[in-house]
Amino acid sequence: MRPDYRGDRLPCPPRTPRIAFPRFRGYAPGPSLPVPYIHPVRILSVSDLHYRLPHYDWLVKAADDVDVVVLAGDLADVVSPVPLDVQSVVLTAYLTSLADKALVVASSGNHDLDGPGATGEQEAGWLQRVEHERVVVDRASVDTGGVRFTVCPWWDGPLTRDEVGAQLAEAAADRPDLWVWVYHSPPAGTVLVRDGRREFPDHDLAAWIEELQPDVVISGHIHQAPWAKGGSWHARLGRTQVFNAGKQIGPVPPHITFDTEARTAHWFGVFDSETIALG
């Protein structure tokens, strides 16, 4: 189990035009990869919905107004009375509904793990089995509108951690204008790791950011970070901007809307809102 683990662990058992969504797992540089046509892209990001179905209902409606929907981990909730295998069926239906409207980029969090994968370490197998050409999940990258999204799994041990490092290095080749990582846990060295009492830093992510310098990292995991003393919904690590929308009750989940044309990130925090510049 990863040393910075936090939370419960499941026991093992005007709207911009629609654009093409080329998907790839792994990446090999070379002339065969088409240079993406750069469109303005509107991205709606949430995390830690934890099987709160009214928030998913809101998200499906909100997807009408964006090009990409990002879910940065903890789609499910292992402490829910609803079994995870039932949750996965419902969540798959929501992801499919979202993908009928927008490109969906979804990474796993610690609540999404449902058993050992090929490495013997825990993974979100149900998320890997979602079948829709516009649902991009763990271990995959996708280019759209001059933006590359690289989607990282929640790693539960050293083998998956090493796979994530290799995935990020591979996706760095021939990177486009804007490279976005979706990774559930926030990096060490930022205020996004604070919950008001303790810090939960991901040192591996911080090292990968220092090495590869993505433009944006979208995370979650620390629900209280935007409202905690000394915390925030955004931070900078070197040249990389890191974001965490947080988690709150209410009919509308905390969320961040990115506009690549205006170069802005707007946070709706239920009780607060703020807009900052990208870059």
N, C-alpha and C positions, 0 to 999 in steps of 0.2 A: 504494500500500500504506500502511496506517495506520502512523504513526511509532512507536507503542509495540508494534508487532507482535513476538510472541515465538513461536518454534517453527517447524515446517516448514510450507511452503506448497505446496499441490498445484498443479502446473502446470495451466494452463488446459486442457482437453479437455472396654368394650362398644362395640360398633361403632356409629358414628352412622348414621342412616338415609341411604340414597342420595338424592341431591338432583338437581334439574334442572341442566343445564349449557348455558345460553344462550351462544352463541358469536357474536362479531362481529368484523369487520375494520374498523377505524376506528370512530369514535363521534360521534354527533351528539346534543347535549343536547336534551331536550324531554320532554313528558309521555308520549310513546309508550313510553318505556323503563320496564318494570315495576320497582318497588322490590323488591330481592331479599329473600326470607325468610331471616332470620339463623339458621343452624344452627351448632352446633359443627362445625368442620372439622379433620380430621387430614391433615397434609401431610407427605409423605416426599420429601426433596430429596437428590439426588446430582449430581455433575458429573464430567467427565473420566473417564468409564468407558473410553474409548479402545478400544472393540471387545473388551473383556475379557469373554468370553461367560459365564464362571461368575458374574461380578457381575450380568449381566443375568438369569441364571437365579435368583439370589437375589432380585433386585428383583421379578420376576414373582410369586414366592411372597409376598414382603412386601406386595405390593399388596393382598392379601386384607384387610389390617387398617387401610387408610387410605382416604381419599376422593379425594386428589389425589396424583399422583406428578409431581415436577418433575425434569427433566433439564436442567441449566444448562450445556449446551454440551459439545463434544468427545465426541459419541457415538461417532464413528468414529476411525480412527487412520491417518493418511496414511503412516506409516512401517511399517505392517503389510505382510507379504508378500501378504496378501489384497487384491486390487484393490478400489478404493473402490466400483466399480459392484456388485461382489459383496457387499461389506459392507452397502451400502444395502439390498439385498434382505433380508438377514438382520436388519438393524436394523428395517426396516419390519415384519417379522413379529413382532419383540419388542414394538414399540410397539403393534401391534394386539392382542397378547396382554395387554399392560398395560391397554389401553383397554377390554377386556372386563371389567375388574375395577374400574377407577378412572378418573377424569379424568386425562389425561396432558397435561402442559405441557412442551414441549421447545423450547429455543432452540439455535441453531447456535453452534458455536465455530470457531476457525480450522482445526481438523482436519476439519471437516464440509464445507468448500467443494468444489464439484465442477465449477465452470465459471462463465462470465459470465452474469449475468441480464439483465433488460431495460435496466438502466443501463450495461451493459458491465463492471460491476464483479463480482468473484467473489461467489457466494452458494451456499447449500446447496439446490440445486434438488431433490435427491432428497427432502429433508425436506418441502419444500413439496408434494410429490406424494403424501404419505401420505394415504390416504383412509379416514378413520374419524371419525365425528361427535364422538367424545370425545378426539381428538388435536388439541391446539391448539399451533400452531407459530409461527415467525417472522412478525412484522407483525400478529399477531392479539391480541385481548384477550378475556377471558371472565370473567363474573361467576358466582360460586357461593357460597351460604351467607354472603353479606355480604362476600365477598372478591373483589376484582378482580385478576386476573393479566394483566399486560401483557408480551408475549413479544417480545424484541428480537433481530434478527439480528446476527450478527457482521458489522460493516461493514468493507469493504476499500478504501473510498475516500470522497471527499467527498459524492458523490450519495447513497449509502446512509446515510452519517452524517446528512445533512440529513433523510432520510426518517425515521430513528429519532427525531430531535428533534421532528419534526412528529407522529409517532405518539404519543409520550409526552404532548405538549401536548394532543392531541385526547382521549386516554384520561383526562386529568385532569378532564374535565367530569363533574359530578355523581358524584364518586368515592364509593364506599361506605365502610363503617367501616374496612376494611383494604385497602390498595392495595399489591400486591406486583409488583415488576419482576423479570423473569428475564433476565439480561444476563451474558454469559460473563465478561467482563473486570472485575476489581474497580476501584473508583474511587480516584483520587488522594486523598491526605489520610487514608488508612487503613492500618493495619498488614497488611491482607490483600494488599497489593502486594509483600510481601517474601518472597523465596525463600531467605534466609540469606546471599546474596552481593550481590544487586542488587535494585532495585525496578522494577516495571513498572506505573506508574500510568496510569489512563485519566482524563485531565483533562476530556474531554467529558462522561463520565458524572458526574463530580463536579459539573460546572456544571449539568447537568440535575437532579441531586438537590437542589442548592441552590435552584434555581428552583421545582421542583414538589413537593419534600418528600414523596416516597412514604413509606409506613410501613416497608416492608421491601424490600431488594434482595438477591436470591439470585444469587450469582456463582460462579466457579470459576477456571480458567486457571492460577493459581499453585498448583501441586500441593503444595508444601512449606509453604505459609503457616501452617497450624495448628501446625506443629512447629518452624518456623524461629525462631531467636533474635530476639526482638522482634516475632514474628508472632502470629497468633491465628486462630481459626475465626469470630470475630465482631468487629464494630467498630461504631462509631456515627459518623455524619457529620451533624451538626446533630441533627434529630429522627429521622433515618432510621437504622434498624438494617440492617447489611450482613453477609452470611454467605458463607462458603466452606467446604464440608465437607472439601476437600483430596482427595488421591489417595494410596492405599497399596496394597501387595500384601496377599494374604490372602483367605480365602473370602468375607468380608463387606466390602463397600466402606465407606469412611467415609460417613456420612450424617447428616442432620439431620431430626428429627421435630418439626414444629410442631403445637401443640394450641391452637386459637383459643378454646376454652372455658377451659382452664387458663391461657391466655396464657403459654405456655412454649415454649422452643426447646431441644431436647435433642440434643446432638452425640455421636455414637459415632465415635471416632477410631482404632479398632483397638487402640491401646495406651492410650488415654485416653478419658474421657467426661466430659461436663459438661452441666448444665442452667442456663439463665438465663431471666429473665423477658422477655416481649415487652412493648414499650411503655415 
